[in-house]
Amino acid sequence: MRKWLLLTSAILLEVTATLSLRGALDRPALYVLVVVGYVGSFTVLALVLRAGLALGVAYGIWGASGVALTAILAALFFGDPLTAVMGVGIGLVIAGVLCVELGAQSAHARRAQEEGEPS
């Protein structure tokens, strides 16, 4: 559970930094939040890996979730376009993340079964 909370924190820090980057165009003081957000995000992502989440799963979820959430929030906060095609793309990103996670769970269960451990 801890690794998922850390991953959620890393995603939210990255999205905050990216949105702040856009906002910093008009308010340069937000560059501080950009730096803190990105440094914090990568730091927490390293903690996620240390907690045992596989790199492919962690990075896939972090990257894909960040893209989807940033697109949605940029539309809300900055009036960026969010078309039906973009909505389909966001849905595909979510589906891809689910496939990566389900594949990782399946591989873990198979490995545990081969080693005779409870899954």
C-alpha positions in Angstrom: 0.0 0.0 0.0 2.9 2.4 0.8 4.3 2.1 -2.6 1.0 3.1 -4.2 0.7 6.1 -2.0 4.2 7.1 -2.9 3.5 6.7 -6.6 0.4 8.8 -6.3 2.5 11.5 -4.6 5.1 11.4 -7.3 2.4 11.8 -10.0 0.7 14.7 -8.2 4.1 16.4 -7.7 4.9 16.0 -11.4 1.5 17.3 -12.5 1.8 20.2 -10.2 5.2 21.1 -11.5 4.0 20.9 -15.1 0.9 23.0 -14.6 3.1 25.5 -12.6 5.4 25.7 -15.6 2.5 26.9 -17.7 1.5 29.3 -15.0 5.0 30.6 -14.6 4.8 32.2 -18.0 2.6 34.9 -16.4 3.9 34.6 -12.8 7.6 33.9 -12.7 7.5 33.1 -9.0 5.9 29.8 -9.9 9.2 28.6 -11.2 10.1 27.8 -7.6 7.1 25.4 -7.6 8.3 23.9 -10.9 11.7 23.0 -9.5 10.3 21.8 -6.2 7.7 19.7 -7.9 10.0 18.0 -10.4 12.8 17.4 -7.8 10.2 16.0 -5.4 8.6 13.9 -8.0 11.8 12.2 -9.0 12.8 11.8 -5.4 9.5 10.1 -4.5 9.7 8.0 -7.7 13.0 6.7 -6.4 11.4 5.8 -3.1 8.7 3.9 -5.0 11.3 1.8 -6.7 13.1 1.3 -3.4 9.7 0.1 -1.9 9.7 -2.7 -4.5 7.5 -1.6 -7.4 9.0 -2.7 -10.7 10.5 0.0 -12.8 8.4 -0.6 -15.9 5.2 -0.5 -13.9 6.2 2.5 -11.8 7.4 4.6 -14.7 4.5 3.5 -17.0 1.9 4.5 -14.4 3.8 7.7 -13.4 4.2 8.9 -17.0 0.9 7.9 -18.4 -1.1 9.2 -15.4 0.8 12.4 -15.5 0.1 13.0 -19.2 -3.6 12.2 -18.8 -4.1 14.3 -15.6 -2.1 17.2 -17.0 -4.2 17.3 -20.2 -7.5 17.3 -18.2 -6.3 19.9 -15.7 -4.8 22.1 -18.4 -8.2 22.1 -20.1 -9.9 23.1 -16.8 -7.3 25.7 -15.6 -5.9 27.1 -18.8 -8.7 26.5 -21.4 -6.5 24.2 -23.4 -8.4 22.2 -26.0 -9.7 18.7 -24.9 -11.3 17.1 -28.0 -13.0 13.8 -28.3 -9.9 12.4 -30.0 -7.8 13.5 -27.0 -10.4 11.9 -24.7 -10.0 8.6 -26.6 -6.2 8.9 -26.3 -6.5 9.5 -22.5 -8.8 6.4 -22.4 -6.1 4.4 -24.3 -3.4 5.6 -21.9 -5.5 4.4 -18.9 -6.1 1.1 -20.7 -2.4 0.8 -21.3 -1.5 1.4 -17.7 -4.0 -1.2 -16.6 -2.5 -3.7 -19.1 1.0 -3.0 -17.7 -0.2 -3.5 -14.1 -2.2 -6.6 -14.9 0.8 -8.1 -16.7 3.1 -7.3 -13.8 0.7 -9.0 -11.4 0.4 -12.0 -13.6 4.2 -12.3 -13.9 4.6 -12.0 -10.1 2.0 -14.7 -9.5 3.6 -17.0 -12.0 7.1 -16.5 -10.5 5.7 -17.1 -7.0 4.0 -20.3 -8.2 7.2 -21.5 -9.8 9.1 -20.8 -6.6 6.4 -22.5 -4.5 5.5 -19.3 -2.7 2.0 -18.2 -1.9 1.0 -15.4 -4.3 
